[in-house]
Amino acid sequence: MEIKSMHFKANVSAKLADAVLQGNLKNAKGKFVVKRAEAILDLDDFEGTRDAAAAIRNKVIDNLDLWLEGFEQKARDTGATVLWAKDGAEVCRLVIDIARKHGVKKVTKSKSMLSEEAGLNQALEAAGVQPVETDLGEYILQINDNEPPSHIIAPVVHKGLDEVADLFHKVHGTPRKTDIPALTREAREVLREHFVTADMGISGGNFLVAETGSVALVTNEGNGRMVTTLPKVHVVITGIEKVIPTLEDLSTLMRLLPRSATGQSISNYFSILTGVKKPEEHDGPEHLYFVLVDAGRADVVGSDFHAMLRCIRCGACMNHCPVYQTIGGHAYGWVYPGPMGSVLTPLYAGIENSIDLPHAATLCNQCGIVCPVRIPLPDLLRKLREKQTERGLRPLTERIGLRLWAWVALRPALYALGARFGARYLKWLANGSDRINVLPTAPEWTQGRDFPAPQGKTFRELYAQRRNAASRA
């Protein structure tokens, strides 16, 4: 997938001006938030489970190479082939080699964000292999000129019913329908033929279990089971950080993943797939391949951003982010949007290719509060901002402004004088109103909204007043 994160500001302006998108985002806003809040009440000790999950993920990423070696050996013992890819280009090369080896003409795919990272669909098409997305959301995007997803859990959250109805009518050549069950049935009828004629299935992997050499898949549609059991070849493409030690650890993480992602206590389909089809079994692949992908992940191990590898891709940070809720996922310009994307894109695609993403957050910490594995996302965003400043990647005026502010902040008397002057200046701009229409020194802040005018005294004045009152009491 092409990286367009350098155009974040322009993307945001376009998304804010898109009335249809804004209406769709408004309709979707808060639904996952409410469901998550209700679902976590089922757990006796939600916070304790979060602690346990974070400890499981830390245990792995602190010794990632050892756990990967253990998984590789167990997977090979079950008849699987384990391959390693350093980047997206190698993912494409390995998958195309597998397809050619087995004479594959058609591939059915279950949702895989890593195949999005690699641009796998485009590579398969160029090699003469037809890729068919079978997740309903991903299928809608594929037939809509290969549009990228805007959410890692709900890929078409940015689209409305009428848009999908028009698309199916155009692509399928069927009468236009606006009934959701009828549209879903139409998609199932189209995809059924692909399921039974595909030579190879490709899936992602929510977790890799080192104890058994298994892959765990969490889905809400039956397509995941069809993709992984009907074709003679199954290829799992997943990041190296997805490995966990045991099935017991998997059960702990599964208490959090669906609740955090969609507000369900358990997803509709939860599959643990181990090895190739055995003689006594009726379904399953004859050939199983694991493509374990680095693509920048190894460089994060042991870095200031080590904790980001704990991510289990639930999407809770996006669902609760006021920025994401306002602009949608496409504005971020790459596979991963929202707070997680504002950290992952600079780490995987280069901090110089995503200048604005670490600043695409209010640092309100909603993302950190809801993260099921306690990733301190605001702290990581601040560290990325610091690195940008250290490397001179931010505008000169911004860097000078920050240094000036730091110099003043280290001098309390001067800071107090500046605070009083600033408050009076802002009140003067408000001219008796409780809102400031234009900030002369930072016009972008008031381009789409008014700035609240200061009310009453400064913090220092209120603090001094309280201390004086206390001393007289």
C-alpha positions in Angstrom: 0.0 0.0 0.0 1.4 3.4 -0.9 2.4 5.6 2.0 0.7 9.0 1.9 1.3 10.0 5.5 3.3 13.1 4.4 0.0 14.6 3.1 -1.8 14.3 6.5 -2.8 18.0 6.7 -4.1 18.1 3.2 -5.9 14.8 3.8 -7.5 16.1 6.9 -8.8 19.3 5.2 -10.4 17.1 2.5 -12.0 14.7 5.0 -13.4 17.5 7.1 -15.0 19.0 3.9 -16.5 15.7 2.8 -20.1 16.0 4.0 -21.0 12.3 3.2 -18.0 11.0 5.2 -18.7 13.3 8.1 -22.3 12.0 8.2 -21.1 8.4 8.1 -18.5 9.0 10.9 -21.2 10.7 13.0 -23.5 7.7 12.7 -20.7 5.3 13.7 -19.3 7.4 16.5 -19.4 5.9 19.9 -21.0 2.5 19.0 -17.9 0.5 19.8 -17.2 2.7 22.8 -20.6 1.8 24.4 -20.3 -1.9 23.6 -16.8 -2.1 25.0 -17.9 -0.4 28.2 -20.7 -2.9 28.6 -18.6 -6.0 27.7 -15.8 -5.4 30.2 -18.3 -5.5 33.0 -18.5 -9.3 32.5 -15.0 -9.7 33.7 -14.5 -10.2 37.4 -11.1 -8.5 37.4 -10.7 -6.5 34.2 -7.7 -4.5 35.4 -6.0 -7.6 36.7 -6.6 -9.3 33.3 -5.0 -6.3 31.6 -2.0 -6.6 33.8 -1.7 -10.3 33.0 -2.0 -9.6 29.2 0.7 -6.9 29.3 3.0 -9.3 31.2 2.4 -12.0 28.6 3.2 -9.7 25.7 6.3 -8.3 27.6 7.5 -11.9 28.2 7.6 -12.5 24.5 9.0 -9.3 23.1 11.7 -9.2 25.8 13.0 -12.5 24.3 11.4 -12.4 20.9 14.1 -14.4 19.0 13.8 -17.4 21.4 10.0 -17.6 21.2 10.1 -17.4 17.4 12.6 -20.2 17.3 10.4 -22.3 19.5 7.3 -21.6 17.4 9.2 -22.4 14.2 10.2 -25.8 15.5 6.7 -26.7 16.7 5.1 -25.5 13.5 7.5 -27.6 11.4 6.8 -30.6 13.6 3.1 -30.3 12.5 4.0 -30.3 8.8 4.0 -26.6 8.2 6.7 -24.6 6.4 8.0 -21.5 8.1 9.4 -18.7 5.9 10.8 -15.3 7.0 10.3 -12.0 5.2 12.3 -8.9 5.9 9.9 -6.5 4.2 6.7 -6.2 2.1 8.6 -6.9 -1.1 9.9 -10.2 0.2 6.4 -11.1 1.4 5.1 -10.7 -2.2 8.0 -12.6 -3.6 7.5 -15.6 -1.2 3.7 -15.7 -1.7 4.1 -15.6 -5.5 6.7 -18.4 -5.4 4.3 -20.5 -3.3 1.5 -19.8 -5.8 3.7 -20.8 -8.8 4.9 -23.9 -7.0 1.3 -25.2 -6.6 -0.1 -23.9 -9.9 -2.4 -21.4 -8.1 -4.6 -19.2 -10.3 -7.1 -17.9 -7.7 -6.5 -16.9 -4.0 -9.2 -16.2 -1.4 -8.1 -13.9 1.4 -9.3 -13.4 4.9 -8.6 -10.0 6.4 -4.9 -9.4 6.8 -3.4 -6.0 7.7 0.1 -7.2 6.9 -0.9 -8.1 3.3 -2.1 -4.5 3.1 1.3 -3.4 4.3 3.0 -5.4 1.6 0.6 -4.4 -1.2 0.1 -8.1 -1.8 -3.1 -7.9 -3.9 -1.4 -5.7 -6.5 1.6 -8.0 -6.7 -0.6 -11.1 -7.1 -2.5 -9.5 -9.9 0.7 -8.5 -11.7 1.8 -12.2 -11.4 -1.4 -13.5 -13.0 -3.0 -14.7 -9.8 -6.5 -13.4 -8.9 -6.9 -12.3 -5.3 -10.4 -12.2 -3.8 -11.1 -10.5 -0.5 -13.8 -12.5 1.3 -14.2 -10.4 4.5 -17.4 -8.4 3.6 -15.8 -5.0 4.4 -12.6 -5.8 2.5 -14.6 -7.2 -0.4 -16.6 -4.0 -0.7 -13.4 -2.0 -0.8 -11.8 -4.3 -3.3 -14.6 -3.9 -5.8 -14.5 -0.2 -5.2 -11.2 0.3 -7.1 -9.2 -1.4 -4.4 -9.9 1.3 -1.9 -7.8 0.9 1.3 -9.5 0.2 4.7 -10.1 3.0 7.1 -10.3 0.9 10.3 -8.4 -2.3 11.2 -11.6 -3.9 12.6 -14.4 -2.3 10.6 -12.8 -1.6 7.2 -15.8 0.2 5.7 -16.9 2.2 8.7 -16.6 5.3 6.6 -19.2 4.2 4.1 -23.0 4.4 4.3 -25.7 2.0 3.2 -26.6 4.0 0.1 -23.0 3.9 -1.1 -22.8 0.1 -0.7 -26.1 -0.3 -2.4 -25.0 1.7 -5.4 -21.7 -0.2 -5.6 -23.3 -3.7 -5.6 -25.8 -2.6 -8.2 -23.0 -1.3 -10.4 -20.6 -4.2 -10.0 -22.9 -7.1 -9.7 -25.5 -5.9 -12.2 -28.3 -6.7 -9.8 -31.4 -4.7 -8.8 -30.4 -2.0 -6.3 -31.1 -3.1 -2.7 -31.1 -1.1 0.5 -31.9 -4.0 2.9 -28.7 -5.0 4.8 -29.6 -8.8 5.0 -30.3 -8.8 1.2 -27.0 -7.1 0.4 -25.1 -9.5 2.7 -26.8 -12.5 1.0 -25.9 -11.1 -2.4 -22.2 -10.9 -1.4 -22.3 -14.4 0.0 -23.7 -15.7 -3.3 -21.0 -14.0 -5.3 -18.2 -15.2 -2.9 -19.4 -18.8 -2.6 -18.1 -19.6 -6.1 -14.7 -18.2 -5.2 -14.5 -20.2 -2.0 -15.1 -23.5 -3.8 -12.8 -22.7 -6.8 -9.8 -21.1 -5.0 -6.5 -22.9 -5.2 -5.0 -21.1 -2.2 -6.2 -19.3 0.9 -4.3 -16.4 2.6 -5.1 -15.3 6.2 -3.5 -13.1 8.8 -2.9 -14.4 12.3 -4.1 -12.8 15.5 -1.7 -14.9 17.6 1.0 -17.6 17.0 1.2 -20.1 19.8 4.7 -21.3 20.4 3.6 -24.2 22.6 1.8 -25.9 19.7 2.9 -24.2 16.5 -0.6 -23.0 15.9 -2.2 -19.9 14.5 -5.3 -18.4 16.2 -7.8 -16.5 14.1 -10.5 -14.3 15.4 -13.3 -13.3 13.0 -17.0 -12.5 12.9 -17.7 -14.0 9.5 -17.5 -17.6 8.3 -15.1 -16.6 5.5 -12.0 -17.1 7.7 -12.9 -20.8 8.1 -13.6 -21.2 4.4 -10.3 -19.6 3.4 -8.2 -21.7 5.8 -9.8 -25.1 5.3 -11.2 -25.5 1.8 -8.1 -24.7 -0.5 -5.3 -27.2 -0.7 -2.8 -24.4 0.3 -3.0 -22.1 3.2 -0.6 -19.2 3.7 -0.5 -17.3 7.0 1.1 -13.9 6.8 1.7 -12.2 10.2 4.2 -10.1 12.0 7.0 -11.6 14.1 5.6 -9.9 17.3 2.4 -12.0 17.2 3.9 -15.0 18.9 2.7 -15.9 22.5 4.0 -18.7 24.7 1.0 -21.0 25.5 -2.6 -21.8 24.9 -3.3 -20.6 28.4 -1.9 -17.3 27.5 -4.1 -17.3 24.5 -7.2 -17.7 26.7 -6.1 -14.7 28.8 -5.7 -12.5 25.7 -8.9 -13.7 24.2 -10.8 -12.4 27.3 -9.7 -8.9 26.2 -9.4 -8.9 22.4 -13.0 -9.2 21.3 -14.3 -7.1 24.2 -11.8 -4.3 23.3 -12.4 -4.6 19.6 -16.1 -5.0 19.0 -17.6 -5.2 22.5 -18.2 -9.0 22.3 -17.4 -11.4 25.0 -16.3 -13.8 22.3 -16.2 -13.4 18.5 -18.5 -15.4 16.3 -15.6 -17.6 15.0 -12.5 -18.4 17.0 -10.2 -20.9 15.3 -7.0 -22.5 16.4 -5.3 -24.1 13.4 -2.5 -26.5 13.8 -0.6 -28.2 11.0 -1.6 -29.8 7.7 -4.6 -32.0 7.0 -4.2 -35.5 8.4 -5.4 -38.6 6.6 -8.4 -39.1 8.9 -9.5 -35.4 8.6 -12.2 -34.2 6.2 -10.9 -30.7 5.6 -7.9 -28.5 6.0 -4.9 -27.6 3.8 -2.5 -30.1 2.4 0.2 -27.5 2.5 0.6 -24.9 5.3 3.0 -22.0 5.1 3.8 -19.3 7.7 5.3 -16.1 6.4 6.7 -14.3 9.4 7.4 -10.7 8.7 9.8 -8.2 10.2 9.2 -5.0 8.2 10.6 -2.8 10.9 9.5 -4.7 13.9 12.9 -6.0 14.9 14.3 -2.5 15.1 11.6 -1.6 17.7 12.7 -4.3 20.1 14.7 -2.8 22.9 14.1 0.8 21.7 12.2 3.6 23.4 9.1 2.2 21.6 9.5 -1.4 22.8 6.0 -1.3 24.4 4.3 -0.7 21.1 5.0 -4.4 20.1 2.5 -5.4 22.8 -0.3 -4.2 20.5 -2.9 -6.9 19.7 -4.6 -4.9 17.0 -8.0 -4.5 18.7 -8.6 -0.9 17.5 -9.9 0.4 20.8 -7.5 3.3 20.7 -9.1 4.4 17.4 -12.6 3.9 18.6 -12.0 6.3 21.5 -9.8 8.8 19.8 -11.5 12.2 19.2 -9.2 12.9 16.2 -9.9 9.6 14.5 -13.6 10.0 15.1 -13.6 13.3 13.3 -11.4 12.6 10.3 -11.6 8.8 9.7 -8.8 6.5 8.8 -7.8 7.4 5.3 -6.4 10.8 6.4 -3.5 9.0 8.2 -2.2 7.8 4.8 -1.2 4.2 5.5 -2.5 0.9 6.8 -2.7 1.8 10.5 -4.8 4.9 11.5 -5.6 6.5 14.8 -3.2 6.6 17.8 -1.6 3.2 17.0 -1.0 4.3 13.5 0.5 7.6 14.6 3.1 5.5 16.4 3.5 2.5 14.0 3.7 4.4 10.8 6.8 6.5 11.8 8.4 3.3 13.3 7.8 1.1 10.2 7.7 3.6 7.3 10.1 6.2 8.7 9.7 9.2 10.9 10.6 11.4 8.0 7.7 10.0 6.0 5.1 10.8 8.6 6.0 14.2 10.0 2.6 15.2 11.2 1.3 11.9 12.6 2.9 12.1 16.1 1.1 15.5 16.3 -2.3 14.0 15.2 -3.4 13.6 18.8 -4.7 15.7 21.6 -2.7 13.6 24.2 -6.0 13.2 26.1 -4.9 9.7 27.0 -8.3 8.1 26.0 -6.2 5.6 24.0 -3.9 4.8 26.8 -6.8 4.3 29.2 -8.6 1.8 27.0 -5.6 -0.2 25.6 -6.1 -3.8 26.8 -2.3 -4.3 27.1 -1.5 -0.9 28.7 0.5 0.6 25.9 1.4 4.2 27.0 0.5 5.7 23.6 0.6 9.4 24.6 4.2 8.8 26.0 5.2 7.2 22.7 3.8 10.0 20.7 5.7 12.5 22.8 8.9 10.6 22.3 8.4 10.7 18.5 7.9 14.4 18.7 11.1 14.7 20.6 13.0 12.7 18.0 11.6 14.8 15.2 12.8 18.0 17.0 16.2 16.4 17.7 16.6 15.5 14.0 15.6 18.9 12.8 12.5 17.5 11.0 10.0 20.0 12.5 9.7 23.6 11.1 12.4 26.0 12.2 9.8 28.5 13.7 8.4 25.6 15.8 11.8 24.6 17.1 12.7 28.2 18.0 9.3 28.6 19.7 9.8 25.5 21.8 13.3 26.6 22.9 12.0 30.0 23.7 9.2 28.6 25.8 11.6 26.2 27.6 13.9 29.1 28.4 11.1 31.2 29.8 9.6 28.2 31.7 12.9 27.7 33.6 12.6 31.2 35.0 9.5 31.4 37.2 9.3 35.1 37.6 9.6 35.6 33.8 7.0 32.8 33.2 4.6 34.4 35.6 4.9 37.7 33.9 4.4 36.1 30.5 1.3 34.2 31.8 -0.3 37.4 33.0 0.5 39.2 29.8 -0.8 36.3 27.7 -4.1 36.1 29.6 -4.7 39.8 29.2 -3.8 39.7 25.5 -6.3 36.8 24.9 -9.0 38.7 26.8 -8.3 41.8 24.7 -8.7 39.6 21.5 -12.0 38.3 22.8 -13.3 41.9 23.3 -15.8 40.9 25.9 -16.8 37.6 24.3 -16.2 34.1 25.6 -14.7 33.1 22.3 -11.8 34.3 20.1 -12.5 34.1 16.4 -9.0 34.5 15.1 -5.6 33.9 16.9 -3.1 36.1 15.1 -0.1 34.1 16.2 -1.7 30.7 15.4 -4.4 31.2 12.8 -4.8 27.4 12.1 -6.2 26.9 15.6 -9.2 29.0 14.8 -9.6 28.1 11.1 -12.4 25.6 11.8 -13.4 26.6 15.3 -13.4 29.4 17.9 -10.8 29.5 20.7 -12.1 29.8 24.2 -11.2 33.1 25.9 -9.6 33.0 29.4 -12.1 33.2 32.2 -11.3 34.9 35.4 -7.8 34.9 37.0 -4.7 32.9 36.0 -3.7 29.7 37.9 -0.9 31.5 39.7 -3.2 34.3 40.8 -5.8 31.8 42.1 -3.1 29.8 43.9 -1.7 32.9 45.6 -5.2 34.0 46.6 -5.8 30.6 48.2 -2.5 30.6 50.1 -3.1 34.1 51.4 -6.6 33.0 52.6 -5.1 29.9 54.3 -2.5 32.0 56.1 -5.1 34.4 57.5 -7.3 31.6 58.7 
